[in-house]
Amino acid sequence: MLTTRYVTGSPNWLELGTPDIEGAGAFYGGLFGWTFQSAGPQAGGYGMFQLGGKTAAGAMTVPPEQGAAAWNLYFQSPDADATAKRVRDGGGTVVAEPMDVFDLGRMAIFTDPAGVGFATWQPGTNKGLDVLNETGSLRWAELYTPDTESALGFYRSIFGWEEFGVPIPGGDTYTTVNPAGAGPQGMFAGLVPLETDATEAADGPYWLPYFEVDDTDASVAQAEKLGGKVRLAPLDLEDVGRIAKLADPFGARFAVIKSVPQG
């Protein structure tokens, strides 16, 4: 599971790019109880979504001509420059070269060989998100990709991920990943063949973040009330929880889940 005891290859930051930071703040505030806190004028409008005083995500304004509204997932690296080299060597693209963010850490932004955006964070004084798994915070992630085997090979070469197959009803297997040495208990994401999910296939490959909620159906109703869109109506996944897929008013895709308690 996700943990704030971050290690190489684990998700350690999540960031929203949106054309309307105030509108996004109102939407996610009404949905998850987040409040937006600016990082100050020196940060160029960047800020953090806070949940009970803890950072649940970052956010920045991205004008429409610079890209669509989207959530971007960061993975921990001990050396952002070395990670950028491995991305290039593995067939990915370095979108933003490694750069220092004050004394907070060092970051870089990439796309994988299928064109999926992701990023890396080499911690400085900022070790990463303060809260995970709790109501209103990141719980899980899924990579929708045209070729799961190729994607596994790529991310394994970048972050050292290990895989674990989880049987699902119907005889299929859900491929999960975890940081090197963490074992199945450390799984934090699943990889899904894009063509098997009609909800996702039309919009192309990407990383989908899941946020924990107390009531999936109530969260879906609230998202609609706040101007969001339902991409997949609530449904139950055996031994996992009740999920739904949504988009915020500006088009950023995400999902919510009421998890089944694990023994």
C-alpha positions, 0 to 999 in steps of 0.5 A: 500500500501507499506509505509516506515512508518514501523509498526509491520508486514510490509515489511521493507527490501528486500535482494538478495542472489546471487552467483555473486554480480558484475554480479547481480549489472550489471543486476539490474543496467541496469534494474532499475538504481541501484548502488551497495554500499558496507557496508564495509569490516566489513560487509563481502561483504554485500551491498546495491542497491541504487536508487538515493542515497536511499536504494532500497534493500540489497544484499550478495554473497551466494555460490551455495552450500549454496543455490539458488539465491533468493530474501528474504523479511523481515517483521518488528518485535518489538522483533526478539526473540519473533518472532522466538519463535512464528515461532517455535510454529507455525510449521515454522523453524528458519534457522538463530537464532536472531542476532544483526547486529552492531547497525543497528538492529536485524534479524532472518531468517525462513521458514514457514510450507510450506518451504517458506523462509522469515525473520524479522528485528527489527530496530535499527539505520537502520529503513528499506528500504528508497524507495518503490513504486517508479520506480525501487523499491519494489511495491508489493509481492505475496506468492505462497503457497500450502494452503492459509488458513494455510499460513494466519493462520501462518503469522497471528500468527507471525505478526498479519496480517489481510486479505482482499478479492479483487474480480477479474474477473471470480468471484474469490477472491484475498486474500490480507494482511495488518498489524494489524489495517491498513485496506485495504489501508495498503495491501502490498501482496497477497496470491495465491494458488500454483496450480492455477499458472502454471508459479509458480507450477513447482518451488515450493512455495516462496515470489515473489517481484514486482518492479515498472517500467515505461514500462513493455514491455521495462523492459522485453526487457531490462532484456532479453538483460542483460541475464535475463529470461522471466517467464511470458510475459507481461499481463494486470490485470484490475485495477491493471497494466501490469505485467511480471515475470522474473528471473535474470541471476542467477535464482533469481525470481522477477516480474515487474509492471507498476501500474494503477494510483489509484484515 
